[in-house]
Amino acid sequence: MGKQAATNVQAGAEGTGSIRAVESLPHSPKLELVNSPKREKILEGMLEAVGAEGYDSTSVRTVLDRTGLYRQAFYDNFADKDGCYLAALEMGIARFEALVVRGAASEESWRGKLRAGLGALLDELDAEPDFGRGVIVGVHAAGPEALSRRAEAMKRAADFIDLARDDSDESEEPPQIAPEGIVAGIHAIVHSRLSTGATDGFRDLLPEFMYFAVLPYFGADAASAEMQAARA
Amino acid sequence: MDSPSTSNPQRPTGREGLPRAYEVRSERERLLEAMVKTAAAKGYEATTVADVVEFAGVSQEAFDEMFESKEACFLEAYDAVFDVLVAHVTAAFEAAAGEPWPEQIAAGLGALVELLAMEADIARMAMVEVTAAGDDARERYRAMLTRFTPFMEKGRTWSGQGEELPADTARFAIGGATSMIFDEVRAGRGPELKRILPDLVFAVLMPYLGPEAAEDEMRRVTRES
């Protein structure tokens, strides 16, 4: 169905496609802004179901039970469970990124932005652990397309981290791989907590995350100071 | 186990590059090998018991007697594969016991990428497909990765920072490295995995030693490879 939807959209560009086909196309975040409360509710329910029960155990039925919606509402919006999860994943990633951007907006320095942005993300995990688990752990069971979305999001996170180069002394810049390692390492810690069923304590990780992120760009003293500051 | 090649796990010589340990005798071992190969080739989701049985040349009844499910077979095969990986890395790490800790780590990582590069099936099964094989498999994967923790934690003493380093330092280091390997293997670049060895060395050492010492070791590895 995913492929067919994409084909329809191609046709749509020539004036024959339907809006619904466009909506189900990955990579069309603007078109997905077409606001549908039911659709939103299903996406949310999908992530929470996957987070609470695991991807394999989640069915369209489970999602409907959680949302209190009828089958029709689901199939009006999505071809199947996989298609729905993919859209939900994109929504979840977009929400996380928006939280980080909003958190970072009020800060001037790279360190301030990272502390506030990452802090906002960790607060969200504490508030909605199932939602977070649905995104961060669930993605691994959802097939290659979903893994590509994950890889793209990790890349964007690494680019965000790497803005540190603008603030750091150019003579001490770390190798190109540094931001990727930071994102992957932080991700591994969060993933590990989520997959063992943790429901809180994510915010407590902020000091060590700041240590790991600051260390390669600014050195051990700055990283330790940052860790202490974030603990306070 | 009396095959000459088993004494040197760094040089698998089996047919199609499988280590001797996987050139199997029993039906059980043939099924486990078939699971590794099939899951690597088709992906775990698409793999059926019928595929595994056919590849192994073993009857469905025999499979049913030995394994409760496809997943049970996968998990057992996974344990066997990871045992090989850990043994291989441990051997390289121990062999470099007289060297400074960063060089020991580089030796262990070197052995890991060497084996994974040579054994495309093992790499795909152990590092990628496992994350698609259900909650139990993912939990197993997570637990398996902690078997590398003792190698990492020597870095606390070596760096002189001990408990001042964050509690999750080993998880951060291992997570960074496995994520890079995951991306390469998933993109089909498993056979060229050695190319990212310097990056892996940096990612693993950096949280313990800071960027400068980690980059020094990264440069040394680059020169030697």
HADDOCK unambig.tbl for C-alpha pairs under 7 A between the chains (distance, minus, plus):
assign (segid A and resid 56 and name CA) (segid B and resid 134 and name CA) 6.93 0.50 0.50
assign (segid A and resid 140 and name CA) (segid B and resid 131 and name CA) 5.65 0.50 0.50
assign (segid A and resid 140 and name CA) (segid B and resid 132 and name CA) 5.67 0.50 0.50
assign (segid A and resid 141 and name CA) (segid B and resid 131 and name CA) 6.67 0.50 0.50
assign (segid A and resid 141 and name CA) (segid B and resid 132 and name CA) 4.46 0.50 0.50
assign (segid A and resid 141 and name CA) (segid B and resid 134 and name CA) 6.99 0.50 0.50
assign (segid A and resid 174 and name CA) (segid B and resid 211 and name CA) 6.29 0.50 0.50
assign (segid A and resid 177 and name CA) (segid B and resid 199 and name CA) 6.18 0.50 0.50
assign (segid A and resid 178 and name CA) (segid B and resid 203 and name CA) 6.96 0.50 0.50
assign (segid A and resid 181 and name CA) (segid B and resid 176 and name CA) 4.80 0.50 0.50
assign (segid A and resid 181 and name CA) (segid B and resid 203 and name CA) 5.49 0.50 0.50
assign (segid A and resid 182 and name CA) (segid B and resid 176 and name CA) 6.90 0.50 0.50
assign (segid A and resid 184 and name CA) (segid B and resid 175 and name CA) 6.03 0.50 0.50
assign (segid A and resid 184 and name CA) (segid B and resid 176 and name CA) 4.53 0.50 0.50
assign (segid A and resid 184 and name CA) (segid B and resid 179 and name CA) 5.88 0.50 0.50
assign (segid A and resid 185 and name CA) (segid B and resid 172 and name CA) 4.03 0.50 0.50
assign (segid A and resid 185 and name CA) (segid B and resid 173 and name CA) 6.07 0.50 0.50
assign (segid A and resid 185 and name CA) (segid B and resid 175 and name CA) 4.72 0.50 0.50
assign (segid A and resid 185 and name CA) (segid B and resid 176 and name CA) 4.27 0.50 0.50
assign (segid A and resid 186 and name CA) (segid B and resid 172 and name CA) 6.11 0.50 0.50
assign (segid A and resid 188 and name CA) (segid B and resid 171 and name CA) 6.91 0.50 0.50
assign (segid A and resid 188 and name CA) (segid B and resid 172 and name CA) 6.47 0.50 0.50
assign (segid A and resid 188 and name CA) (segid B and resid 175 and name CA) 4.85 0.50 0.50
assign (segid A and resid 189 and name CA) (segid B and resid 171 and name CA) 6.22 0.50 0.50
assign (segid A and resid 189 and name CA) (segid B and resid 172 and name CA) 6.29 0.50 0.50
assign (segid A and resid 208 and name CA) (segid B and resid 166 and name CA) 5.55 0.50 0.50
assign (segid A and resid 212 and name CA) (segid B and resid 207 and name CA) 6.29 0.50 0.50
assign (segid A and resid 215 and name CA) (segid B and resid 210 and name CA) 6.18 0.50 0.50
assign (segid A and resid 216 and name CA) (segid B and resid 210 and name CA) 6.21 0.50 0.50
assign (segid A and resid 216 and name CA) (segid B and resid 211 and name CA) 4.80 0.50 0.50
assign (segid A and resid 219 and name CA) (segid B and resid 210 and name CA) 6.27 0.50 0.50
assign (segid A and resid 219 and name CA) (segid B and resid 211 and name CA) 6.79 0.50 0.50
assign (segid A and resid 220 and name CA) (segid B and resid 210 and name CA) 6.06 0.50 0.50
